[in-house]
């Protein structure tokens, strides 16, 4: 039978979110109902609220979540009731050209639950990134559930569902940071700090954090940065070159998503170095670079989609590293909040003093 639960709904463009009663149907074939235990408040949720993703209101927000599988539909074999899982928004299909080439982290046909969650009056909800986890329970495709060690705290585990995975993956997967490499990270919010943590995990010898906020730079140093640059006081390109013997960094990760910071990343890398764009630009942004410089500097210009992660491979591995004390995921949790405090968490994003507010249910 369908269940009624509490969930955070964005009713319209820039309207305050509110806690509503949400109807969650029983799982159909290939689906699962998950009892949500924790869900991080991500900038993407704010973009949904503001209309930056689509106009398909009302949205059921939340996507960076962990919880326990309550029930599964017909044909589900990878997870079972009682499993502790992290939710992901890129359930791979196994059939598209990327999957068949052995590159499932690029899957071009990811899927979500077919049924819709609704309000009590029957209004269909659009779940953020196909998840909708600012709710006591949510309906997802079973492939969006990745089983991990239940010893981890839910408020920590859920962060791998989006921002932290995006940053760590930008370093480990997309940037392929290696032992002894020099790495620069431009933009030290949650994703940038995760990239710093990933670079440290990979064994980078020099990790340079760049931001305009000294408090964020202090946090970046705690995450593993060996050097910091405040780009309001120093030219970041020259500073990165000075810190790398005049050459530039082997890998530069741009975690802002703006043309001016991308140009800085492009010119701050060494010859044959790699630029990784993990910051998300807006549709109107344009980039202009001399084509001769693109050719002459060589190397790679990459975009990182969700950290180019494969949840079934990366989530359990990173949770194990956390439980071994080798990756401090807990450092990303600034505060834990209740469902009715999500709007306040959105307000705090603008202050720059929060890595992650996490809703705990």
NUKOLFI-672362 format. One line per 2 residues: number of its first residue (from 0); their letters; for each residue x, y, z of C-alpha. Coordinates in Angstrom, 2 decimals. Layout:
BEGIN
NUM = A = X:Y:Z  ...
***
This chain:
BEGIN
0 = XX = 0.00:0.00:0.00  1.07:3.57:-0.64
2 = XX = 2.47:5.42:2.38  2.19:9.02:3.52
4 = XX = 5.41:10.64:4.73  6.77:14.12:5.33
6 = XX = 8.90:15.71:2.61  10.34:19.08:1.60
8 = XX = 8.66:20.50:-1.49  9.62:23.50:-3.64
10 = XX = 6.19:24.72:-4.86  7.34:27.33:-7.38
12 = XX = 10.21:29.45:-8.62  11.99:31.11:-5.67
14 = XX = 9.11:30.36:-3.32  10.11:29.20:0.19
16 = XX = 10.20:25.43:0.53  7.71:23.79:2.85
18 = XX = 7.19:20.45:4.54  4.27:18.62:2.92
20 = XX = 2.65:15.19:3.16  4.03:13.07:0.33
22 = XX = 2.45:9.86:-0.97  5.04:7.16:-1.72
24 = XX = 3.71:4.23:-3.81  4.74:0.64:-3.34
26 = XX = 7.78:-0.20:-5.48  7.07:-1.54:-8.94
28 = XX = 9.37:-3.69:-11.09  12.96:-2.53:-10.75
30 = XX = 12.13:-0.04:-7.98  12.86:0.30:-4.26
32 = XX = 11.46:2.27:-1.35  14.20:3.60:0.93
34 = XX = 13.77:4.87:4.47  15.95:7.97:4.39
36 = XX = 18.22:8.47:7.40  20.21:11.52:6.26
38 = XX = 20.41:13.85:3.26  22.87:16.66:2.55
40 = XX = 21.69:20.10:1.41  23.42:20.65:-1.95
42 = XX = 23.59:23.74:-4.17  21.80:21.70:-6.83
44 = XX = 18.72:21.63:-4.59  18.87:25.41:-4.43
46 = XX = 19.12:25.54:-8.24  15.95:23.42:-8.44
48 = XX = 14.16:25.81:-6.10  15.30:28.82:-8.13
50 = XX = 14.23:27.31:-11.45  17.79:26.84:-12.69
52 = XX = 17.22:23.17:-13.59  13.69:23.18:-15.04
54 = XX = 10.19:24.54:-14.45  8.70:21.15:-13.62
56 = XX = 7.31:22.26:-10.25  6.55:21.15:-7.61
58 = XX = 9.87:19.51:-6.81  10.56:17.06:-4.03
60 = XX = 14.05:18.21:-3.09  17.06:16.31:-1.77
62 = XX = 19.39:13.84:-3.45  22.58:13.44:-1.37
64 = XX = 21.25:10.67:0.84  21.74:7.42:2.69
66 = XX = 19.23:5.10:4.30  17.85:1.58:4.59
68 = XX = 15.97:-0.29:1.87  12.43:-0.92:3.12
70 = XX = 10.98:-2.84:0.18  11.81:-3.75:-3.41
72 = XX = 9.79:-4.48:-6.52  9.74:-7.40:-8.88
74 = XX = 13.05:-8.37:-10.45  15.30:-6.53:-7.98
76 = XX = 18.26:-8.67:-6.96  21.15:-6.29:-6.21
78 = XX = 19.64:-4.92:-2.97  17.18:-6.30:-0.43
80 = XX = 15.12:-4.98:2.48  17.40:-4.10:5.37
82 = XX = 20.40:-3.14:3.23  22.11:0.14:4.14
84 = XX = 22.58:2.11:0.91  23.80:5.38:-0.53
86 = XX = 21.52:6.82:-3.20  23.01:7.89:-6.52
88 = XX = 21.50:9.81:-9.41  23.22:7.93:-12.22
90 = XX = 21.91:4.36:-12.18  23.74:2.79:-15.11
92 = XX = 21.75:0.92:-17.74  24.35:-1.67:-18.82
94 = XX = 23.11:-1.47:-22.43  24.10:1.90:-23.92
96 = XX = 27.20:2.39:-26.08  29.25:3.67:-23.10
98 = XX = 28.32:0.70:-20.93  28.97:-1.79:-23.72
100 = XX = 32.42:-0.26:-24.27  33.27:-0.91:-20.63
102 = XX = 32.85:2.72:-19.55  29.70:2.59:-17.42
104 = XX = 30.67:5.74:-15.51  29.74:7.61:-18.71
106 = XX = 26.37:5.81:-19.04  24.18:7.76:-21.49
108 = XX = 20.88:6.20:-20.43  20.70:6.36:-16.65
110 = XX = 17.27:5.72:-15.20  14.95:6.59:-12.32
112 = XX = 11.78:5.14:-10.81  8.91:4.99:-13.30
114 = XX = 6.18:5.73:-10.78  5.67:9.21:-9.38
116 = XX = 5.43:10.31:-5.79  2.58:12.77:-5.26
118 = XX = 0.97:15.21:-2.89  -2.19:14.00:-1.17
120 = XX = -4.33:15.73:-3.81  -2.65:13.67:-6.55
122 = XX = -0.29:16.39:-7.80  2.79:14.64:-9.20
124 = XX = 6.15:15.61:-7.74  9.41:15.91:-9.65
126 = XX = 12.13:14.35:-7.48  15.43:16.23:-7.50
128 = XX = 17.88:14.28:-9.67  15.39:11.43:-9.67
130 = XX = 15.74:10.90:-5.92  13.73:13.34:-3.76
132 = XX = 15.31:12.47:-0.42  14.31:15.38:1.81
134 = XX = 11.63:12.97:2.92  11.17:10.22:5.46
136 = XX = 10.94:7.69:2.61  11.50:7.91:-1.12
138 = XX = 10.92:5.79:-4.23  13.88:5.24:-6.55
140 = XX = 15.11:2.86:-9.22  16.85:-0.02:-7.48
142 = XX = 19.99:0.76:-9.49  20.17:4.08:-7.62
144 = XX = 20.87:2.16:-4.40  24.48:1.22:-3.64
146 = XX = 25.03:-1.08:-0.68  27.85:-0.04:1.70
148 = XX = 29.13:-0.98:5.15  26.40:-0.07:7.68
150 = XX = 29.06:0.85:10.27  29.33:4.31:8.70
152 = XX = 27.19:7.18:10.02  24.35:8.00:7.59
154 = XX = 25.04:11.76:7.65  28.57:11.01:6.45
156 = XX = 27.73:8.30:3.92  25.10:10.32:2.09
158 = XX = 27.60:12.98:1.07  29.08:10.58:-1.47
160 = XX = 25.76:10.77:-3.29  26.76:14.04:-4.95
162 = XX = 29.16:16.83:-3.96  31.91:14.97:-2.13
164 = XX = 31.98:12.23:-4.77  32.13:14.88:-7.50
166 = XX = 35.22:16.44:-5.96  37.05:13.27:-4.98
168 = XX = 36.27:11.76:-8.37  37.51:14.86:-10.19
170 = XX = 40.91:14.19:-8.65  41.04:10.40:-8.63
172 = XX = 39.02:9.46:-11.71  38.96:12.39:-14.15
174 = XX = 42.26:14.03:-13.26  44.02:10.72:-12.56
176 = XX = 46.20:12.43:-9.96  49.22:10.29:-9.25
178 = XX = 51.86:9.98:-6.54  54.17:12.97:-6.49
180 = XX = 51.97:15.14:-8.73  51.38:18.82:-8.17
182 = XX = 47.71:19.77:-8.03  45.93:23.13:-7.88
184 = XX = 42.27:23.46:-6.94  40.47:26.70:-7.78
186 = XX = 37.38:27.22:-5.62  37.32:25.80:-2.10
188 = XX = 33.68:25.06:-1.39  32.50:21.53:-0.66
190 = XX = 33.41:20.15:-4.10  36.80:21.87:-4.19
192 = XX = 37.67:20.67:-0.70  36.67:17.15:-1.72
194 = XX = 39.03:17.43:-4.70  41.78:18.44:-2.28
196 = XX = 41.00:15.41:-0.11  41.07:13.23:-3.21
198 = XX = 44.43:14.63:-4.33  45.88:13.93:-0.88
200 = XX = 44.47:10.41:-0.99  46.15:9.86:-4.36
202 = XX = 49.54:10.87:-2.97  49.97:14.31:-4.57
204 = XX = 53.16:15.97:-3.34  51.92:19.57:-3.60
206 = XX = 48.29:20.66:-3.33  47.59:24.34:-3.90
208 = XX = 44.20:25.73:-2.85  42.93:28.95:-4.48
210 = XX = 39.98:31.00:-3.23  38.97:34.58:-2.41
212 = XX = 37.98:33.74:1.17  40.64:33.24:3.86
214 = XX = 38.29:31.17:6.01  37.73:28.77:3.13
216 = XX = 41.47:28.57:2.55  41.98:27.63:6.20
218 = XX = 39.47:24.81:5.78  41.20:23.74:2.56
220 = XX = 44.48:23.44:4.43  42.78:21.25:7.02
222 = XX = 41.52:19.06:4.16  45.05:18.52:2.86
224 = XX = 46.19:21.61:0.94  49.91:22.20:1.35
226 = XX = 49.75:25.80:0.07  47.01:28.42:-0.24
228 = XX = 46.52:31.43:-2.52  44.03:34.25:-1.97
230 = XX = 43.35:35.35:-5.52  42.16:38.79:-4.41
232 = XX = 45.71:39.52:-3.25  47.83:37.48:-5.67
234 = XX = 47.56:36.49:-9.31  46.64:32.80:-9.01
236 = XX = 48.39:31.79:-12.24  51.67:33.36:-11.21
238 = XX = 51.33:32.06:-7.65  50.73:28.48:-8.84
240 = XX = 53.69:28.70:-11.20  55.91:30.09:-8.44
242 = XX = 54.93:27.17:-6.21  55.71:24.61:-8.93
244 = XX = 59.19:25.64:-10.00  57.87:28.06:-12.62
246 = XX = 56.14:25.33:-14.59  52.53:25.13:-13.44
248 = XX = 50.65:22.26:-11.82  50.35:18.79:-13.31
250 = XX = 46.58:18.85:-12.66  44.40:21.93:-12.14
252 = XX = 40.85:21.36:-10.93  38.39:24.19:-11.56
254 = XX = 35.59:23.92:-8.99  33.88:27.26:-9.60
256 = XX = 32.42:26.98:-13.10  33.16:30.45:-14.45
258 = XX = 35.05:31.51:-17.61  37.57:33.65:-15.72
260 = XX = 38.52:30.89:-13.30  38.68:28.36:-16.14
262 = XX = 41.17:30.60:-17.94  43.22:30.72:-14.75
264 = XX = 43.16:26.92:-14.60  44.16:26.65:-18.25
266 = XX = 47.23:28.87:-17.88  48.18:27.58:-14.41
268 = XX = 48.87:24.03:-15.61  52.20:22.69:-16.76
270 = XX = 52.84:21.84:-20.41  51.01:18.59:-21.19
272 = XX = 49.13:19.01:-17.92  45.45:18.40:-17.27
274 = XX = 42.59:20.80:-16.58  39.48:19.32:-14.95
276 = XX = 36.25:21.33:-14.97  34.00:20.15:-12.14
278 = XX = 32.37:23.50:-11.34  29.01:23.81:-13.10
280 = XX = 28.62:26.83:-15.42  25.34:28.51:-16.33
282 = XX = 23.92:28.36:-19.88  24.86:31.92:-20.89
284 = XX = 28.58:31.59:-20.08  31.07:31.64:-22.96
286 = XX = 34.77:30.83:-23.05  37.33:32.28:-25.45
288 = XX = 40.88:30.92:-25.67  43.53:31.32:-28.38
290 = XX = 43.41:28.08:-30.34  47.19:28.20:-30.70
292 = XX = 47.49:28.09:-26.91  45.17:25.09:-26.75
294 = XX = 47.40:23.32:-29.27  50.72:24.57:-27.98
296 = XX = 50.21:23.72:-24.32  49.15:20.15:-25.11
298 = XX = 47.72:17.94:-22.41  44.06:17.40:-21.64
300 = XX = 41.02:19.58:-21.06  38.40:17.47:-19.29
302 = XX = 34.97:17.86:-17.78  34.11:15.74:-14.76
304 = XX = 30.57:14.33:-14.65  29.73:13.29:-11.09
306 = XX = 33.44:12.69:-10.56  33.25:10.13:-13.39
308 = XX = 32.26:7.74:-10.64  30.85:4.24:-10.84
310 = XX = 28.83:4.04:-7.62  29.13:0.25:-7.28
312 = XX = 32.92:0.59:-7.48  33.61:3.90:-5.74
314 = XX = 31.09:4.21:-2.89  32.08:1.03:-1.00
316 = XX = 35.79:1.76:-1.51  35.55:5.32:-0.17
318 = XX = 33.41:4.25:2.78  36.01:1.60:3.64
320 = XX = 38.77:4.23:3.50  36.72:6.45:5.80
322 = XX = 36.18:3.64:8.31  39.93:2.92:8.21
324 = XX = 40.62:6.55:9.16  42.24:7.37:5.82
326 = XX = 39.50:9.68:4.48  37.76:12.05:6.89
328 = XX = 34.32:12.38:5.35  32.98:13.68:8.65
330 = XX = 34.96:16.90:8.15  32.49:17.91:5.44
332 = XX = 29.49:17.93:7.83  29.15:21.43:9.25
334 = XX = 25.79:20.94:10.95  22.89:18.53:11.20
336 = XX = 19.36:19.89:10.87  15.71:18.84:10.74
338 = XX = 13.43:18.72:7.68  11.85:22.06:8.52
340 = XX = 15.25:23.80:8.53  16.11:23.30:4.86
342 = XX = 15.16:26.87:3.90  17.51:28.15:6.61
344 = XX = 20.25:25.91:5.21  19.78:27.51:1.79
346 = XX = 20.24:30.93:3.42  23.46:29.78:5.08
348 = XX = 24.92:28.79:1.71  25.36:32.47:0.91
350 = XX = 27.52:33.13:3.99  30.36:30.86:2.86
352 = XX = 30.79:29.28:6.32  29.09:25.95:5.58
354 = XX = 30.48:22.94:3.74  27.36:20.85:4.25
356 = XX = 24.18:21.12:6.25  22.76:17.60:6.57
358 = XX = 19.14:16.75:7.26  18.92:13.88:9.76
360 = X = 15.64:11.98:9.99
***
